Amino acid sequence: MNVKKVACWDEGLRRVLEGQRVENPYALIDALTYGFEGDNVACWEVFDESRLEAVVYRYYDGLQVVFCGQAGHRAIRAVATLVEKMDPSMVQTSYSAAAELATVLANYSLSEGWVMRADGTQVPDPAAVRATEADYPEIARLICGDEEIGKHYDVSALVAQLCERERLQGCRSIVIRDSEGIAAHMATYAESDDVAVCAGLKARPGAEKGVGARVLSSLAVEVAARGLIPLLYCYIEPLWPWYEAHGWEKAFHVAKLEHCGNY
């Protein structure tokens, strides 16, 4: 196996990432947005002789791994060796590949999830509006107050990320307000010319029941109206049927491997 560091687009790389834009949208979007060289990004192609087997993209401390078809044992070992060398906090890939990687990466735990796709049946809520940059601190406080979502962010860093995503990719946040402020929020966290990853769904504790579902539907409609495919990642199993009940279909079985050590 041969692992080659990527400096620019080539035909095989583009074919793999564009061909799996629904299965692993972050790999394509990050490559289009940030390129292949810099302090916080890098990319590798894994070859078996002349056959491209996998693409690995690093953005800050996370790796996105895209396999070209069914991951073979040799490709799994090559990617595992790269993971051990890079020592990222998180690796995201298909569920089947992650399960194989987990058998040789003892310092990582596996979480199962799905890429889900809006089915087009959503209806917008007239109270849902696009947030402005002035809303970002309140949005960040709302998200960081969530026990699960908030553990990955602090308020100032999340405000900076929301601003960066809007500036670089045209991402936007949708909110529904009530008399106490922002009652619910969801945003596109990554966008390309044809797909958008929706995330950051959070309703304020004590807000009107169902407001989260309303902002979820409104964002899906807004994204589709711009000609993009609305996608989201869900790693919380009890929420899979909830999303399905609101018109989101399971599109691709994924998993993330999270480092068990201290950072």
PyMOL commands that set and color helices and strands:
alter all, ss='L'
color gray80, all
select helices_A, chain A and resi 11-19+25-34+73-86+95-102+133-144+149-152+155-169+211-225+237-245
alter helices_A, ss='H'
color red, helices_A
select strands_A, chain A and resi 2-5+41-48+51-59+62-67+90-94+108-118+128-130+173-178+181-191+195-203+229-234+248-259
alter strands_A, ss='S'
color yellow, strands_A
deselect
rebuild
show_as cartoon
